[in-house]
Amino acid sequence: MTQPRVALVTCREIPDLTPDDLPLLEAIAALGVTADAVVWDDPQVDWAAYRLVVIRSTWDYVQRRDEFLAWARSVPNLVNAARTVEWNTDKQYLRDLEASGVPVIPTVWLDPERHFSKRAVHTRMPAYGDFVVKPTISARAKEAGRYQPVDVGSRMKAIQHVMRLLDSGRPVMIQPYIQSVDQEGETSLVFIGGEFQHAVKKKALLNGPGAPTVGLALYRPHDVMSAVTVGAAGLAVAEQALAAAAEHLGVEASDFLYARVDLLQGDSGPLVIELELTEPALWLRYSGDHPTTERFAAAIVARAGQASREG
């Protein structure tokens, strides 16, 4: 009998998966299923040969999002599902979370179709407190910049940054820089099948003020990470975000094979900075006493079995 196969999908720059994901291959094999690392845009791949196709490190899609979405729609048994991928690869999903009552970082949204002038952009930037400019479709803080509103030179660089993005047809988001990240970092909560697994704390990526962050590697193994215990307030906000996303997409939170909710501490409590349902690093090696790798492998195998029965 042929052993069932699943695909763990990555990109050409990381064809053999990240070091964090590599243990999944052995963990899945131990459950009687073969797992292959497969590049998403490899034209030679027969996606129909896989019981399940699991997006992992497809981190080069940002400049080719339309192509990536077309690929996602064409692949059978893709998780997370193509509709989720389309919604989640544009950070304007945060507007939907906010509308559902999820505490998110206050954001100014600029649409290139509005043809904003430099003066109009200037008026939409904060009058005080550092702030961040970034495109709504981005990853790993690429093309994000931190600026100071009271510094004329910094504010001018911010305006130029916004105008470059808008002129290239890319929507822009402007957010206050949450100062707590400098001391406390960013907390990422990992979920498998809607169930919380473990959390890590990550050092801030934007050390500005200065020019936009460019040229970050798709995978940075030396990010300063550490396991962390999450309080009740943080877990509640993360679960609220996951539930709101599920409701918006018309699914159950358990339908998300994996999820990562990134939080910052605001003045009044935790704030969602991102909800990652497409290709999040899950920081499996920081799960400590929580065997997230094995649980993730088991969830993949179970989902593959379900796909087989439904097929």
C-alpha positions as YAML, in Angstrom:
chain: A
units: angstrom
residues:
- id: 1
  name: MET
  ca: [0.00, 0.00, 0.00]
- id: 2
  name: THR
  ca: [1.35, 3.41, -0.98]
- id: 3
  name: GLN
  ca: [2.19, 5.61, 1.98]
- id: 4
  name: PRO
  ca: [0.18, 8.87, 1.98]
- id: 5
  name: ARG
  ca: [2.11, 12.08, 1.29]
- id: 6
  name: VAL
  ca: [1.78, 15.65, 2.42]
- id: 7
  name: ALA
  ca: [3.58, 18.72, 1.10]
- id: 8
  name: LEU
  ca: [5.18, 21.30, 3.37]
- id: 9
  name: VAL
  ca: [5.40, 24.29, 1.09]
- id: 10
  name: THR
  ca: [8.32, 26.68, 1.04]
- id: 11
  name: CYS
  ca: [10.08, 29.00, -1.43]
- id: 12
  name: ARG
  ca: [13.15, 28.79, -3.64]
- id: 13
  name: GLU
  ca: [15.35, 30.68, -1.19]
- id: 14
  name: ILE
  ca: [14.60, 28.10, 1.53]
- id: 15
  name: PRO
  ca: [13.96, 24.93, -0.51]
- id: 16
  name: ASP
  ca: [14.64, 22.49, 2.34]
- id: 17
  name: LEU
  ca: [12.46, 24.29, 4.93]
- id: 18
  name: THR
  ca: [13.65, 26.41, 7.82]
- id: 19
  name: PRO
  ca: [15.59, 24.77, 10.66]
- id: 20
  name: ASP
  ca: [12.51, 25.34, 12.78]
- id: 21
  name: ASP
  ca: [10.26, 23.34, 10.43]
- id: 22
  name: LEU
  ca: [12.69, 20.55, 9.57]
- id: 23
  name: PRO
  ca: [11.77, 18.37, 12.60]
- id: 24
  name: LEU
  ca: [8.24, 18.18, 11.20]
- id: 25
  name: LEU
  ca: [9.43, 15.84, 8.45]
- id: 26
  name: GLU
  ca: [10.56, 13.21, 10.94]
- id: 27
  name: ALA
  ca: [7.59, 13.76, 13.26]
- id: 28
  name: ILE
  ca: [5.12, 13.25, 10.39]
- id: 29
  name: ALA
  ca: [7.03, 10.21, 9.11]
- id: 30
  name: ALA
  ca: [6.79, 8.67, 12.59]
- id: 31
  name: LEU
  ca: [3.01, 8.73, 12.14]
- id: 32
  name: GLY
  ca: [3.13, 6.77, 8.90]
- id: 33
  name: VAL
  ca: [2.91, 9.66, 6.44]
- id: 34
  name: THR
  ca: [5.59, 10.94, 4.07]
- id: 35
  name: ALA
  ca: [6.20, 14.69, 4.12]
- id: 36
  name: ASP
  ca: [8.05, 16.50, 1.34]
- id: 37
  name: ALA
  ca: [9.48, 20.00, 1.30]
- id: 38
  name: VAL
  ca: [8.11, 21.52, -1.92]
- id: 39
  name: VAL
  ca: [8.64, 24.95, -3.51]
- id: 40
  name: TRP
  ca: [5.31, 26.64, -4.23]
- id: 41
  name: ASP
  ca: [6.16, 27.96, -7.70]
- id: 42
  name: ASP
  ca: [7.97, 24.84, -8.97]
- id: 43
  name: PRO
  ca: [6.13, 24.04, -12.23]
- id: 44
  name: GLN
  ca: [7.12, 20.36, -12.02]
- id: 45
  name: VAL
  ca: [5.12, 19.66, -8.85]
- id: 46
  name: ASP
  ca: [1.99, 17.51, -9.11]
- id: 47
  name: TRP
  ca: [-0.03, 19.00, -6.28]
- id: 48
  name: ALA
  ca: [-2.84, 16.50, -6.75]
- id: 49
  name: ALA
  ca: [-0.43, 13.77, -5.63]
- id: 50
  name: TYR
  ca: [-0.55, 15.10, -2.06]
- id: 51
  name: ARG
  ca: [-3.27, 14.34, 0.46]
- id: 52
  name: LEU
  ca: [-2.61, 17.70, 2.09]
- id: 53
  name: VAL
  ca: [-0.67, 20.81, 1.08]
- id: 54
  name: VAL
  ca: [0.50, 22.84, 4.07]
- id: 55
  name: ILE
  ca: [1.86, 26.35, 3.52]
- id: 56
  name: ARG
  ca: [4.95, 27.01, 5.59]
- id: 57
  name: SER
  ca: [7.79, 29.32, 4.47]
- id: 58
  name: THR
  ca: [6.47, 30.82, 1.20]
- id: 59
  name: TRP
  ca: [7.98, 34.15, 2.15]
- id: 60
  name: ASP
  ca: [8.83, 35.41, -1.33]
- id: 61
  name: TYR
  ca: [5.17, 35.93, -2.32]
- id: 62
  name: VAL
  ca: [4.98, 39.60, -1.29]
- id: 63
  name: GLN
  ca: [6.11, 41.02, -4.64]
- id: 64
  name: ARG
  ca: [4.09, 38.36, -6.50]
- id: 65
  name: ARG
  ca: [0.92, 38.18, -4.46]
- id: 66
  name: ASP
  ca: [-1.45, 37.83, -7.43]
- id: 67
  name: GLU
  ca: [0.56, 34.87, -8.71]
- id: 68
  name: PHE
  ca: [0.65, 33.37, -5.22]
- id: 69
  name: LEU
  ca: [-3.11, 33.70, -4.79]
- id: 70
  name: ALA
  ca: [-3.72, 32.12, -8.19]
- id: 71
  name: TRP
  ca: [-1.51, 29.21, -7.12]
- id: 72
  name: ALA
  ca: [-3.37, 28.88, -3.81]
- id: 73
  name: ARG
  ca: [-6.74, 28.74, -5.57]
- id: 74
  name: SER
  ca: [-5.47, 26.02, -7.90]
- id: 75
  name: VAL
  ca: [-4.14, 23.64, -5.25]
- id: 76
  name: PRO
  ca: [-6.42, 20.91, -3.88]
- id: 77
  name: ASN
  ca: [-6.48, 20.28, -0.12]
- id: 78
  name: LEU
  ca: [-4.58, 23.46, 0.73]
- id: 79
  name: VAL
  ca: [-4.31, 24.61, 4.34]
- id: 80
  name: ASN
  ca: [-4.84, 27.12, 5.46]
- id: 81
  name: ALA
  ca: [-7.47, 27.55, 2.73]
- id: 82
  name: ALA
  ca: [-7.06, 29.87, -0.26]
- id: 83
  name: ARG
  ca: [-9.84, 32.20, 0.94]
- id: 84
  name: THR
  ca: [-8.04, 32.60, 4.24]
- id: 85
  name: VAL
  ca: [-4.75, 33.23, 2.42]
- id: 86
  name: GLU
  ca: [-6.29, 35.97, 0.27]
- id: 87
  name: TRP
  ca: [-7.78, 37.74, 3.29]
- id: 88
  name: ASN
  ca: [-4.72, 37.36, 5.47]
- id: 89
  name: THR
  ca: [-1.97, 38.41, 3.05]
- id: 90
  name: ASP
  ca: [-3.15, 42.03, 3.07]
- id: 91
  name: LYS
  ca: [-2.90, 43.65, 6.50]
- id: 92
  name: GLN
  ca: [-6.13, 45.47, 5.86]
- id: 93
  name: TYR
  ca: [-7.65, 42.40, 7.54]
- id: 94
  name: LEU
  ca: [-6.88, 44.34, 10.73]
- id: 95
  name: ARG
  ca: [-9.79, 46.61, 9.84]
- id: 96
  name: ASP
  ca: [-12.11, 43.61, 9.97]
- id: 97
  name: LEU
  ca: [-10.71, 42.56, 13.34]
- id: 98
  name: GLU
  ca: [-11.14, 46.08, 14.69]
- id: 99
  name: ALA
  ca: [-14.74, 46.17, 13.43]
- id: 100
  name: SER
  ca: [-15.32, 42.98, 15.44]
- id: 101
  name: GLY
  ca: [-14.06, 44.64, 18.61]
- id: 102
  name: VAL
  ca: [-10.55, 43.18, 18.66]
- id: 103
  name: PRO
  ca: [-8.05, 45.65, 20.18]
- id: 104
  name: VAL
  ca: [-5.57, 46.51, 17.43]
- id: 105
  name: ILE
  ca: [-3.01, 49.27, 16.98]
- id: 106
  name: PRO
  ca: [-4.80, 52.44, 15.78]
- id: 107
  name: THR
  ca: [-4.06, 52.75, 12.07]
- id: 108
  name: VAL
  ca: [-4.40, 55.34, 9.32]
- id: 109
  name: TRP
  ca: [-5.07, 53.64, 5.96]
- id: 110
  name: LEU
  ca: [-4.04, 55.30, 2.69]
- id: 111
  name: ASP
  ca: [-5.37, 53.98, -0.63]
- id: 112
  name: PRO
  ca: [-3.33, 54.81, -3.77]
- id: 113
  name: GLU
  ca: [-6.56, 55.31, -5.70]
- id: 114
  name: ARG
  ca: [-7.23, 58.39, -3.57]
- id: 115
  name: HIS
  ca: [-4.18, 60.11, -5.17]
- id: 116
  name: PHE
  ca: [-2.99, 61.74, -1.97]
- id: 117
  name: SER
  ca: [-0.78, 64.82, -2.26]
- id: 118
  name: LYS
  ca: [2.27, 65.23, -0.04]
- id: 119
  name: ARG
  ca: [0.34, 67.80, 1.97]
- id: 120
  name: ALA
  ca: [-2.55, 65.37, 2.46]
- id: 121
  name: VAL
  ca: [-0.12, 62.68, 3.58]
- id: 122
  name: HIS
  ca: [1.48, 65.17, 5.99]
- id: 123
  name: THR
  ca: [-1.86, 65.90, 7.66]
- id: 124
  name: ARG
  ca: [-2.55, 62.22, 8.27]
- id: 125
  name: MET
  ca: [0.67, 61.59, 10.16]
- id: 126
  name: PRO
  ca: [0.78, 61.80, 13.97]
- id: 127
  name: ALA
  ca: [1.67, 65.16, 15.48]
- id: 128
  name: TYR
  ca: [3.64, 63.56, 18.31]
- id: 129
  name: GLY
  ca: [5.17, 60.20, 19.20]
- id: 130
  name: ASP
  ca: [7.22, 58.00, 16.90]
- id: 131
  name: PHE
  ca: [5.24, 56.30, 14.17]
- id: 132
  name: VAL
  ca: [5.64, 53.50, 11.63]
- id: 133
  name: VAL
  ca: [4.99, 53.54, 7.87]
- id: 134
  name: LYS
  ca: [4.63, 50.29, 5.95]
- id: 135
  name: PRO
  ca: [2.79, 48.78, 2.99]
- id: 136
  name: THR
  ca: [-0.26, 46.67, 3.79]
- id: 137
  name: ILE
  ca: [1.25, 43.76, 1.87]
- id: 138
  name: SER
  ca: [4.63, 42.99, 3.39]
- id: 139
  name: ALA
  ca: [6.56, 40.51, 5.51]
- id: 140
  name: ARG
  ca: [9.44, 40.49, 7.98]
- id: 141
  name: ALA
  ca: [9.19, 44.30, 8.45]
- id: 142
  name: LYS
  ca: [10.49, 44.84, 4.91]
- id: 143
  name: GLU
  ca: [9.80, 48.34, 3.61]
- id: 144
  name: ALA
  ca: [8.69, 49.44, 7.07]
- id: 145
  name: GLY
  ca: [10.17, 52.59, 8.58]
- id: 146
  name: ARG
  ca: [10.04, 54.25, 11.99]
- id: 147
  name: TYR
  ca: [9.94, 58.04, 12.10]
- id: 148
  name: GLN
  ca: [9.78, 61.03, 14.46]
- id: 149
  name: PRO
  ca: [7.06, 63.62, 13.77]
- id: 150
  name: VAL
  ca: [8.82, 66.50, 15.54]
- id: 151
  name: ASP
  ca: [12.00, 66.08, 13.47]
- id: 152
  name: VAL
  ca: [11.51, 67.87, 10.15]
- id: 153
  name: GLY
  ca: [13.99, 65.66, 8.33]
- id: 154
  name: SER
  ca: [12.46, 62.47, 9.70]
- id: 155
  name: ARG
  ca: [8.93, 63.60, 8.84]
- id: 156
  name: MET
  ca: [10.02, 64.45, 5.30]
- id: 157
  name: LYS
  ca: [11.55, 61.00, 4.90]
- id: 158
  name: ALA
  ca: [8.29, 59.51, 6.11]
- id: 159
  name: ILE
  ca: [6.30, 61.49, 3.53]
- id: 160
  name: GLN
  ca: [8.69, 60.38, 0.80]
- id: 161
  name: HIS
  ca: [8.36, 56.77, 1.97]
- id: 162
  name: VAL
  ca: [4.56, 56.97, 1.81]
- id: 163
  name: MET
  ca: [4.58, 58.61, -1.60]
- id: 164
  name: ARG
  ca: [6.92, 55.95, -3.04]
- id: 165
  name: LEU
  ca: [4.58, 53.22, -1.92]
- id: 166
  name: LEU
  ca: [1.44, 55.00, -3.11]
- id: 167
  name: ASP
  ca: [3.02, 55.88, -6.47]
- id: 168
  name: SER
  ca: [3.78, 52.19, -6.97]
- id: 169
  name: GLY
  ca: [0.11, 51.38, -6.39]
- id: 170
  name: ARG
  ca: [0.54, 49.94, -2.90]
- id: 171
  name: PRO
  ca: [-1.83, 50.77, -0.02]
- id: 172
  name: VAL
  ca: [-0.10, 52.18, 3.06]
- id: 173
  name: MET
  ca: [-0.67, 51.96, 6.79]
- id: 174
  name: ILE
  ca: [0.57, 54.44, 9.38]
- id: 175
  name: GLN
  ca: [0.64, 53.39, 13.03]
- id: 176
  name: PRO
  ca: [1.95, 54.86, 16.27]
- id: 177
  name: TYR
  ca: [5.13, 53.17, 17.41]
- id: 178
  name: ILE
  ca: [4.23, 51.27, 20.58]
- id: 179
  name: GLN
  ca: [7.11, 52.12, 22.91]
- id: 180
  name: SER
  ca: [6.68, 49.02, 25.06]
- id: 181
  name: VAL
  ca: [8.21, 46.92, 22.27]
- id: 182
  name: ASP
  ca: [11.64, 48.42, 23.04]
- id: 183
  name: GLN
  ca: [11.62, 47.03, 26.57]
- id: 184
  name: GLU
  ca: [9.16, 44.13, 26.45]
- id: 185
  name: GLY
  ca: [9.39, 43.04, 22.81]
- id: 186
  name: GLU
  ca: [6.60, 41.45, 20.80]
- id: 187
  name: THR
  ca: [4.80, 38.34, 22.03]
- id: 188
  name: SER
  ca: [3.74, 35.65, 19.56]
- id: 189
  name: LEU
  ca: [1.12, 33.07, 20.55]
- id: 190
  name: VAL
  ca: [1.03, 29.85, 18.52]
- id: 191
  name: PHE
  ca: [-2.20, 27.91, 17.92]
- id: 192
  name: ILE
  ca: [-2.72, 24.50, 16.33]
- id: 193
  name: GLY
  ca: [-6.27, 23.63, 15.31]
- id: 194
  name: GLY
  ca: [-7.54, 26.61, 17.28]
- id: 195
  name: GLU
  ca: [-5.85, 25.48, 20.51]
- id: 196
  name: PHE
  ca: [-3.13, 27.55, 22.16]
- id: 197
  name: GLN
  ca: [0.26, 25.77, 22.28]
- id: 198
  name: HIS
  ca: [3.09, 28.04, 23.36]
- id: 199
  name: ALA
  ca: [4.34, 31.61, 23.15]
- id: 200
  name: VAL
  ca: [7.61, 33.38, 22.41]
- id: 201
  name: LYS
  ca: [8.89, 36.87, 22.87]
- id: 202
  name: LYS
  ca: [10.71, 38.60, 20.02]
- id: 203
  name: LYS
  ca: [12.94, 41.65, 20.00]
- id: 204
  name: ALA
  ca: [11.77, 44.67, 18.02]
- id: 205
  name: LEU
  ca: [12.78, 44.66, 14.33]
- id: 206
  name: LEU
  ca: [12.60, 48.43, 13.86]
- id: 207
  name: ASN
  ca: [15.41, 50.12, 15.75]
- id: 208
  name: GLY
  ca: [14.91, 53.50, 14.00]
- id: 209
  name: PRO
  ca: [14.11, 56.27, 13.72]
- id: 210
  name: GLY
  ca: [15.46, 56.14, 10.22]
- id: 211
  name: ALA
  ca: [14.99, 54.92, 6.70]
- id: 212
  name: PRO
  ca: [12.71, 52.01, 5.76]
- id: 213
  name: THR
  ca: [13.96, 48.55, 6.64]
- id: 214
  name: VAL
  ca: [15.08, 46.85, 3.44]
- id: 215
  name: GLY
  ca: [17.05, 43.76, 2.55]
- id: 216
  name: LEU
  ca: [16.09, 41.60, 5.52]
- id: 217
  name: ALA
  ca: [16.65, 37.94, 4.78]
- id: 218
  name: LEU
  ca: [13.51, 35.86, 4.37]
- id: 219
  name: TYR
  ca: [14.63, 33.75, 7.29]
- id: 220
  name: ARG
  ca: [16.75, 35.15, 10.10]
- id: 221
  name: PRO
  ca: [17.82, 32.32, 12.41]
- id: 222
  name: HIS
  ca: [19.50, 34.75, 14.79]
- id: 223
  name: ASP
  ca: [16.40, 36.72, 15.77]
- id: 224
  name: VAL
  ca: [16.49, 37.24, 19.52]
- id: 225
  name: MET
  ca: [13.73, 34.93, 20.74]
- id: 226
  name: SER
  ca: [12.78, 33.37, 24.05]
- id: 227
  name: ALA
  ca: [9.94, 31.26, 25.39]
- id: 228
  name: VAL
  ca: [7.48, 33.18, 27.55]
- id: 229
  name: THR
  ca: [4.44, 32.52, 29.72]
- id: 230
  name: VAL
  ca: [1.41, 34.48, 28.54]
- id: 231
  name: GLY
  ca: [-1.00, 36.07, 30.98]
- id: 232
  name: ALA
  ca: [-4.76, 35.66, 30.87]
- id: 233
  name: ALA
  ca: [-5.29, 39.05, 29.22]
- id: 234
  name: GLY
  ca: [-2.94, 38.30, 26.32]
- id: 235
  name: LEU
  ca: [-4.41, 34.86, 25.73]
- id: 236
  name: ALA
  ca: [-7.94, 36.29, 25.78]
- id: 237
  name: VAL
  ca: [-7.10, 38.90, 23.15]
- id: 238
  name: ALA
  ca: [-5.38, 36.32, 20.93]
- id: 239
  name: GLU
  ca: [-8.36, 33.98, 21.17]
- id: 240
  name: GLN
  ca: [-10.71, 36.89, 20.45]
- id: 241
  name: ALA
  ca: [-8.73, 37.71, 17.29]
- id: 242
  name: LEU
  ca: [-8.81, 34.10, 16.13]
- id: 243
  name: ALA
  ca: [-12.55, 33.86, 16.77]
- id: 244
  name: ALA
  ca: [-13.19, 37.12, 14.89]
- id: 245
  name: ALA
  ca: [-11.19, 35.89, 11.89]
- id: 246
  name: ALA
  ca: [-13.09, 32.61, 11.86]
- id: 247
  name: GLU
  ca: [-16.43, 34.41, 12.01]
- id: 248
  name: HIS
  ca: [-15.43, 36.78, 9.21]
- id: 249
  name: LEU
  ca: [-14.36, 33.87, 7.00]
- id: 250
  name: GLY
  ca: [-17.37, 31.73, 7.87]
- id: 251
  name: VAL
  ca: [-15.40, 28.91, 9.50]
- id: 252
  name: GLU
  ca: [-14.58, 27.62, 12.98]
- id: 253
  name: ALA
  ca: [-11.35, 28.62, 14.72]
- id: 254
  name: SER
  ca: [-10.45, 24.91, 14.77]
- id: 255
  name: ASP
  ca: [-10.49, 24.95, 10.95]
- id: 256
  name: PHE
  ca: [-7.26, 26.94, 11.00]
- id: 257
  name: LEU
  ca: [-4.60, 24.23, 11.05]
- id: 258
  name: TYR
  ca: [-2.16, 26.77, 12.46]
- id: 259
  name: ALA
  ca: [-2.20, 30.40, 13.53]
- id: 260
  name: ARG
  ca: [0.07, 32.90, 15.22]
- id: 261
  name: VAL
  ca: [-1.17, 36.01, 16.98]
- id: 262
  name: ASP
  ca: [1.39, 38.74, 17.61]
- id: 263
  name: LEU
  ca: [0.73, 41.12, 20.50]
- id: 264
  name: LEU
  ca: [2.20, 44.33, 21.86]
- id: 265
  name: GLN
  ca: [1.42, 45.82, 25.23]
- id: 266
  name: GLY
  ca: [-0.55, 49.05, 24.90]
- id: 267
  name: ASP
  ca: [-1.45, 51.55, 27.60]
- id: 268
  name: SER
  ca: [-4.75, 49.78, 28.28]
- id: 269
  name: GLY
  ca: [-3.78, 46.19, 27.59]
- id: 270
  name: PRO
  ca: [-2.59, 43.86, 24.82]
- id: 271
  name: LEU
  ca: [-2.97, 44.97, 21.19]
- id: 272
  name: VAL
  ca: [-2.93, 42.75, 18.12]
- id: 273
  name: ILE
  ca: [-0.17, 43.76, 15.74]
- id: 274
  name: GLU
  ca: [-0.70, 40.81, 13.38]
- id: 275
  name: LEU
  ca: [-2.76, 37.65, 13.04]
- id: 276
  name: GLU
  ca: [-0.74, 35.23, 10.90]
- id: 277
  name: LEU
  ca: [-2.81, 32.56, 9.14]
- id: 278
  name: THR
  ca: [-0.80, 32.13, 5.95]
- id: 279
  name: GLU
  ca: [2.89, 31.34, 6.47]
- id: 280
  name: PRO
  ca: [3.86, 32.15, 10.05]
- id: 281
  name: ALA
  ca: [7.05, 30.98, 11.65]
- id: 282
  name: LEU
  ca: [5.74, 28.96, 14.59]
- id: 283
  name: TRP
  ca: [8.99, 28.94, 16.57]
- id: 284
  name: LEU
  ca: [8.56, 25.25, 17.32]
- id: 285
  name: ARG
  ca: [11.94, 24.88, 18.97]
- id: 286
  name: TYR
  ca: [10.87, 27.33, 21.68]
- id: 287
  name: SER
  ca: [7.85, 25.30, 22.76]
- id: 288
  name: GLY
  ca: [9.66, 23.92, 25.81]
- id: 289
  name: ASP
  ca: [7.50, 21.47, 27.71]
- id: 290
  name: HIS
  ca: [4.72, 21.92, 25.15]
- id: 291
  name: PRO
  ca: [5.43, 19.37, 22.36]
- id: 292
  name: THR
  ca: [4.13, 21.64, 19.61]
- id: 293
  name: THR
  ca: [6.11, 19.91, 16.85]
- id: 294
  name: GLU
  ca: [4.50, 16.55, 17.62]
- id: 295
  name: ARG
  ca: [1.05, 18.11, 18.01]
- id: 296
  name: PHE
  ca: [1.44, 19.96, 14.73]
- id: 297
  name: ALA
  ca: [2.56, 16.75, 13.00]
- id: 298
  name: ALA
  ca: [-0.43, 14.88, 14.45]
- id: 299
  name: ALA
  ca: [-2.80, 17.63, 13.31]
- id: 300
  name: ILE
  ca: [-1.34, 17.50, 9.79]
- id: 301
  name: VAL
  ca: [-1.73, 13.72, 9.61]
- id: 302
  name: ALA
  ca: [-5.28, 13.90, 10.94]
- id: 303
  name: ARG
  ca: [-6.19, 16.60, 8.43]
- id: 304
  name: ALA
  ca: [-4.63, 14.53, 5.63]
- id: 305
  name: GLY
  ca: [-6.77, 11.57, 6.66]
- id: 306
  name: GLN
  ca: [-9.86, 13.78, 6.64]
- id: 307
  name: ALA
  ca: [-8.99, 15.08, 3.16]
- id: 308
  name: SER
  ca: [-8.62, 11.48, 1.97]
- id: 309
  name: ARG
  ca: [-12.05, 10.52, 3.29]
- id: 310
  name: GLU
  ca: [-13.68, 13.60, 1.80]
- id: 311
  name: GLY
  ca: [-11.93, 12.99, -1.52]
...
